[in-house]
Amino acid sequence: MEILILTQPLHTNYGGLLQAYALQQILKGMGHDVVTDRLGVVRKLPLWNRALRFLYHAVQFCILKNYRYYPYRYLFVSFDKESKAKRSISINTDRFVNTHIDTIDLLTRSNESVIDAVRQFDAIVVGSDQVWRATMSDIPTYFLSFTKAINVKRIAYAASFGTDDLNEYSKMDMKIASESIKLFDAVSVREKSGVHLCRDYFKMDAVHVLDPTMLLSKDDYLKLIEEEDKPCSENILLTYVLDRTQEKNDIIQRVGEALHLTSCENGAVKYFSNVVESNVSECIYPSVSRWVAGFRDAQFVVTDSFHGTVFSIIFNKPFVAILNSKRGSSRFISLLSVLGLENRLISTTNDLLEEHLKPIDYTEVNKILNDWRYLSISFMERHLKEAR
């Protein structure tokens, strides 16, 4: 079967890249020919929208000194300095995509060309990641509204809304999603809350499945990173923190001191929005294999990332996950509660207790994961085999 996967753009998000890789590996293992759209839809913002965004980012950047907001990108369709920097910082992650993920540039074409290309596929799989979160995705695209006139099998695998409600959806988003989800032959979601959202808002039955990264085993990832050297030190406190705050720094310091471990950040030194300080070299993302190897080599992990939490579990590492409500807390709660690890989720330094620093007995966790992995893969196998 010829399968097209639509997911979030394949740029520098480690979790996004690895879930795209894992989903392809599983589908190819079933004997299918698979490609993933590389860039996703590119929305060209109207002038008024760009002006408003510029003003908001200018206040954050110039007055509040929040350098994660860089306003000038909203004044120009293409800002040369930014474009060059993006190419520089993504050199390692682009290499991973080029080497390990079969891609197609589909959604950057004209509408007629996209529809003609989609007709060549037997099935479209939407997911995973936050493809159904209105603030992060194009709702018409990821609900496949453009495929209404096409006879193709449509499956959502581990699609995520990112939140426990649909308050981020506009009235138009709701209308499009409500109509388009009925086109799907099967729907599965990454969070338990997604099951309720599909039922309550769209009258659609959905299945709760694993994130694609967890469909592969630890051994699968060890093969991917077998050329990565072990670190000189064995006393590594791995940190993967997407949104740095003093509170999170204090948590890292407390864990490091208690366990006598040296912290090591598993990502870029600085984030891209700091490029105006002429430190592009510090913004370059380490290779994906190096990122995964960090979890292999860690003695303990502190992270506010969903996929940082996922890979801590895959590699059976003790960890604490710092709740990151800004990026979506439901996915943390959903996964950890099913695995019986919800006590590893904290919000503040005061939440950090001695019990959080103890090793985790992964015997029962791995059993639950194996059963859930079987059910998740069976979901895809069953619905891909069924005739339309």
N, C-alpha and C positions, 0 to 999 in steps of 0.2 A: 504494500500500500504506500502511495506517495502522501506524505504528511507535511503540512506547514505548521510551524509553531509560532504563535504571536505572544511575545512577552515584553517586558520593559526593555528599553534600548540597552545594547551591550556596550557599555562604556567602562567605567572604573569601579563599579560596585561589585566587590568580591562575591557577596552572596548572590547577587543577580546573575553574575557570570557562571558561578558554580551550579546554581539550580538549572540554568539553561543547558550547561554541559551534562548534568546528571540526567535530565529528562531525555535528551538526545540519546544518551547511552542506553537507557532503559528501552526506548522505542526501537532503536537499532538492534538491540538484543532480541527483540520480538520478530526481527526480520523485515522491518519497514525501512523505507528510504525517507530520510528526514532532513529538512532544512529549517532554520530559524531566521525570521526577519531580524536584521541587524539593528536598524535604527529606530523602528517604531514610527508612529506618525509625528510629523513636525508641524506644530501649529504656528502659523505666521500671525503674531499678535497685531491687532489694529493699532494705529497711532495713538488713540486715546488710552488704550490699555497699557501701551509701553510707557506713555507719559506718567500715568499713575504709579506704575511700578518703579519708574525712575525716581519719582519724588519720595516714595516710601523707602527705597534702598538708599537714597542720598541722605535722608535723615538718620538711618541706622549707621551708615558708613561714616559720614562727616561729623555728625553731632554726637552720636552715642558711641562712636569709635568701635562699632561692631564690624570687624573686617571680613566677616563671612558674607556680608552684603556688598556687592560691587555694582554701583548704579549704572555705569556707562554702557553696559551690555544692552540696555533697553532703549538707548538712543539710536543705535545703529543696527541694521540687519546683520552686518558682519563687522565685528571689531577685531582688527588685524592682530593686535597684541594678544587678545584673548584667544583667538583661533590658534595662533602659534603655540601659546602656552598649553592649550588643551591637547594638541598633538604631542607635545613634549611629555606632559605628565602621564599620558595614557600609553606610552610606548610599550611598557611591559604587559599591561592588560590587553592591549590590542594584539600583541604577539600570541597571547593565550587564545584569544578568539580565532585568530587566523590559523592557528595550529590545531585546535581541539574542537571547534564548533563549526559545523557546515552552515553557512549563512547565505542569505539572499537579500538584496536591497529591493524590497517590494513596495513598501508604503510611501516611498519618496516619489513614486511614479504618478502619472496622471490617473484619474479615476477609472477611465476606460481601460488603461493598461493594467491597472491592478486587478480589475475584474477578469480580464482575459487571462492573466497569469494564475489567478486563483482557480479558474476552471480546470487547470491542469492537475490539481490535487484531489485526492480522494477524501481527505479529512483535514480539518483545521483543529489544532489543539491550542486553546487559550490558557496561558499560565506558565509558570506560577508567578509569584511575587504580587505586588499590590496593583495588579492590572485593573481592578475594579474600584480603585480609590480615586474619586473625582479630582482631587487636587494634584494627583500625580500622573494621571493617564487621560487619554482621550476616550471618553465613554462610548461614542458611536463605533470607534475602531475596535475596542476590545470586547464589545458585545456583538460584534460582527454584523452591524446593521447594513453594511455595504454588500453583504452576501445574500440578500433576500431573494434575488432572482437566480441564484446558483444552486445546483443540486450537489451539495457537499455535506459530508458528515461533520458535525460540530460538537466538540467536547471541551468542557472547561476542566482543566486539571489543577487542583490546589489554587484556584483563583482567590485573591485576598481583597477584601474591602478595606483592610487596614484599621478600621474602627468598629465600634459596637453599634453604630447607627448610620443612617444615611443623611445626616444633616449637611454634609458637604455637597450633596447632589442638588442641582438646580431643578426646577420643574421640568425643563426640557430634558435634562439627564434622566430623570425618573421616567418620563414618557418613553424615551428611546430604550432605556434598559428594560422596562416592563414589556415592551413589544418585542424586542430583539432576543431576550433570553428564551422566549418560547421557540425560537429557531433551533435551540440546542438539543441534541440527542441525549446528552447526559451532562450533569453539572456536579462538580465536586469543588469543595472549598478548603482552604488551609486552616481556618479557625472555626471552632464550634459556633461562635456568634454568627458566622457566615451562613450556617445552616438555617438559623432563625431569620436572618435578614432575607434570604431567598424565599422562605416560606411565608413570612409575614407581609413582605412588600411586593413580591413577584409571583406568589402562589406556585412556586417551583420547589420540588423536592431536590435537596442537595445532599451529598455524602461528604463526611469529614475525612480527609485523607492527609497523608504525610507530605511535607515539603519535599520536592524532588531530590534535594541534596541528601535526604535521609533514606532514599531508596537504594543508594549505594552504600557499601560497607566500608569500614575502616580500611580493610585490605585493598579495596578498590582505590582509595585515595593514596595509600602507601605506594602503590604502583605508579601513580601520577607524579609523586614527589620523590621517587627513589634516588634521583640524582642530587637532591638537596643535602648539603653537608649538615651534620649535627653541630650544634653550637659548642664553643669551647667550654662554657659553663653549664653545669647541670642544675643550677639553682635559679631557674627562670620563672618569674612571675609575668605571665603574658598579659598584656593589656591591649584591648581593642576597643577604643572609645571614640564614638562618632561625634559626640557633642560634649566637649570638655567644659567642665565647671570646677570651681574650687571644691565643691562637695565631693565630686567624683575623684579629684586628686587626693583628697583627704582619705577617702575609702581605700584607694590604691596604696597610699603610704601606710595606713594602719595594717593592711593585709601583709605588705612586704615586711614590715617590722616584726609582726607576730610570727611569720613563717620563716624569717631570715632569708628572704628571696630578693633578687635584684629585678626591678621592673624593666620590661622591654616592650615598647609599643609596636604592635603588629600592623603598621600601616604607614602612610606618608607622614613625614615630620610635621608638615603644615598642610593646610588645605588650600585648594586652588584659589579661593577668593582672596587669599593674601598675595596673589601674584603681583599686585601693584607695588609691593615692597621689593620687587626684583629678586625674588628667591625661588624661581621656578624649579631649580634643582632640588629644593627641599620638598617640593610638592609632588615629585614623581612617585607614583605608586609602586611599591615592590612587586615582584612577579607573583602571580597567583599561586604557583607552587611553593614559593617562599612563605606566603601567607598561610597556606594549609600546613606547611611544615612547622610553623610556629606552634600550632596546637599539638602536633606530634611531640614536640620538644618541651612543652610547658610542664611545670610542676603544679601550677595553679593558674586559673584564668579569671580576670576581672573584665567585664564587658558590658556595654549598654546596647550592643547590637544583637538583633534577632539571630542572624546567621553566625555571629560570634558565639552565641549560646548553643546553637545547633552543633557547631563543630567541636565545642567543648564536650558535648554529649557523645558525638560520634567517636571521639578519641578517648572517651571514658575518663575525662579529667575533672578534678574537683574545681568548682567555679562559684562565683556569685555573679548574677545578672542584675544590673542596675536598671530599674524600670525607666524606659524612654518613652514617656507618654506622647511627646511631640511627634515621634515617628510612628506611633501606633503601639499601644500597650496590650491590646487584645491578643495579639499573636504570641507574646511571651506567656501570658496567663494560660492561654489555650493549650499550648504545647506542654508546659511544665506541669500543669494540673493533671493531664492525662498520664504523664510519666511518673507522677508522684514526687516531683522535684520542685513544687511551688514554694517550698521553704527556702530555696536558693535565690529567690527574687527579693531584692531590697530596693528602697527608695532613697534612704539617707544614711549618713554615717551612724546615727543612733540605732538603725536597724541591724547593723553588723554585730553579730554575736559570735561567741566562741564556737558554737555548733556549725556556723557557716564555714569555718576553716578546717573542719574535719574531712577526711576522705569520704567519697561517696561509694556505697555498695551498689555497683551497677548490675548485679545479677538479675534483679526483677525488672529494672529499666530496660535492659537488653532483650529480655523476654517479651515485654510489651512492644518494644520497637520491632522485633522480628514478626510478631503477629500483625501489627499495623502495616508493616511493609508488604506483607503478603496480601492483605486486603486491598491496599492501595494499588499495587501492580495488577491485581485481579480485576479491579474496577476498569482500568484502561484496556486490558486484554479483552474483557467481555464486551465492552461497548465498541471497540474497534472491529470486532468480529461480526457484530450484529449488522444485518442488512438494513438499509434505510427504508 
